[in-house]
Amino acid sequence: MLLIPVTWHLREAVRQLGAGGVIAYPTETVFGLGCDPFNAMAVLRLLDLKQRNIEQGLILIASDFAQLEPLLLPLSVTVRNRILNPWPGPVTWTLPCLPETPAWLRGSHRSLAVRLTSHPLARTLCKAWGGPLVSTSANRHGKPPATSALGVRLAFDSELDYILHGKVTGTGKPSEIRDGVTGRVLRGNTANQPDSDRKNAGPPP
């Protein structure tokens, strides 16, 4: 299942998440900033660090689809098959979410951007945490995303609560975002484009 042993470093990352911290960790594409998606103060702090508008929304990553389902409206068989086919992997889908989904996660949209990560460390982190995590590229808004722990440190100095060291498994390009209902590509996999940036993609359903 692409999981690795839970090390002290993973346990410390989980501890920081539980304390409301903002951490950085490697993904398939770039280093991500993450926090507990249901802790409003943590998410708002993350948005402030990134200098990101709350209306843009954020991506959630998970180790399995069961971690995401409680936030989503029921999916048709067609949509479910469409999104599960390329997962786990660096494809993010926007899916209709429950009306009570926090605005700090969905932004101005009626959908939520979600991904089943295939990165062994990120996947194990979600599993150890026991739920989804916020995942937005580790960079100030408009700057190139960090692709190493050193890059994260240079971008944020000591402003983060923890950096989970590991290697990015992809090419350093942010994940592709697609509309789960229509299959339309909302953001291609292009270099130096901040991860989870839906601002120019138009309002998903």
SVG drawing of the C-alpha trace seen along z (x, -y; Angstrom):
<svg xmlns="http://www.w3.org/2000/svg" viewBox="-25 -37 44 39">
<polyline fill="none" stroke="black" stroke-width="0.4" points="0.0,0.0 3.0,-2.3 3.4,-2.8 6.7,-2.9 7.5,-2.3 6.4,-5.1 9.6,-6.7 10.3,-9.2 10.2,-11.9 6.7,-10.9 5.5,-10.7 6.9,-14.2 5.1,-15.5 1.9,-14.0 2.5,-15.5 2.9,-19.0 -0.2,-18.6 -2.2,-17.7 -0.9,-20.8 -2.2,-23.0 1.2,-23.3 2.1,-24.0 4.6,-21.5 6.3,-20.9 6.6,-17.5 7.6,-16.0 4.9,-15.0 5.0,-13.4 5.5,-16.9 7.0,-19.5 7.3,-20.0 4.0,-20.8 2.8,-22.9 0.3,-21.0 -1.9,-21.3 -5.0,-19.8 -7.7,-20.8 -10.3,-21.1 -8.3,-23.5 -9.3,-26.9 -6.5,-28.7 -3.9,-26.4 -5.3,-26.8 -5.5,-30.6 -1.9,-30.7 -0.8,-28.5 -2.6,-30.9 -0.9,-33.8 2.5,-32.2 1.9,-31.4 0.3,-34.9 -2.6,-33.1 -6.2,-34.3 -8.7,-32.2 -11.1,-32.3 -8.8,-30.2 -9.4,-27.1 -6.9,-24.4 -6.0,-20.8 -6.5,-17.9 -4.4,-14.8 -5.2,-11.4 -3.9,-7.9 -7.3,-6.4 -10.6,-7.6 -12.4,-6.8 -10.6,-9.7 -12.1,-12.1 -15.6,-10.7 -17.1,-12.4 -16.5,-15.8 -18.0,-15.0 -21.5,-14.7 -22.3,-11.2 -20.6,-10.4 -22.0,-8.6 -20.4,-5.4 -19.0,-7.2 -17.4,-9.9 -16.0,-7.5 -14.5,-5.3 -13.0,-8.4 -11.2,-9.7 -10.1,-6.4 -8.5,-5.2 -5.3,-7.4 -5.1,-7.3 -3.0,-7.1 -0.9,-9.6 -0.2,-13.3 -3.7,-14.1 -6.0,-16.3 -9.7,-16.2 -12.3,-18.9 -15.4,-17.1 -18.8,-18.5 -18.5,-18.8 -21.0,-19.0 -22.4,-22.5 -21.0,-22.5 -17.4,-22.0 -15.4,-24.8 -14.9,-27.8 -11.2,-27.9 -10.9,-24.6 -13.2,-25.1 -12.7,-28.8 -15.3,-30.4 -16.1,-27.1 -18.8,-24.5 -16.3,-21.8 -13.2,-20.5 -9.8,-19.7 -8.6,-16.3 -5.9,-13.8 -4.8,-10.3 -1.1,-10.7 1.2,-8.0 4.3,-9.5 5.2,-6.8 6.1,-9.4 3.1,-11.6 0.8,-8.6 2.2,-7.2 1.9,-10.6 -1.9,-10.7 -2.3,-7.2 -0.5,-7.9 -2.4,-11.2 -5.7,-9.3 -7.2,-11.7 -6.6,-14.1 -4.1,-16.9 -3.9,-20.3 -1.4,-20.2 -0.3,-23.4 3.1,-24.0 5.8,-25.2 6.3,-28.7 5.2,-32.3 2.3,-33.0 3.6,-33.6 7.1,-32.2 8.5,-28.9 7.6,-25.9 10.3,-24.3 11.5,-20.9 13.8,-20.1 13.9,-20.6 16.6,-23.2 14.4,-25.1 11.6,-25.1 14.1,-26.4 15.3,-29.2 11.7,-30.2 10.3,-30.1 13.3,-30.1 12.0,-29.2 8.3,-30.1 7.2,-26.4 6.8,-24.1 8.4,-21.1 10.0,-20.0 9.6,-16.3 12.7,-15.5 12.4,-13.3 12.7,-13.4 10.2,-14.6 9.5,-11.7 8.4,-13.6 9.8,-16.4 9.1,-19.3 6.0,-20.4 2.8,-20.9 0.0,-18.4 -2.5,-18.5 -6.0,-19.6 -9.1,-18.2 -12.8,-18.6 -14.1,-15.3 -17.6,-15.7 -16.6,-16.7 -13.0,-15.4 -11.9,-18.9 -8.3,-19.9 -8.4,-23.0 -4.6,-23.3 -2.0,-21.5 1.2,-20.1 3.5,-23.0 6.7,-24.1 6.9,-27.0 3.1,-27.2 2.0,-27.2 0.4,-24.0 -3.4,-24.0 -3.8,-27.3 -7.4,-27.3 -7.7,-31.0 -7.3,-31.0 -9.1,-27.7 -12.6,-29.2 -15.1,-28.2 -15.5,-24.4 -19.0,-23.1"/>
</svg>
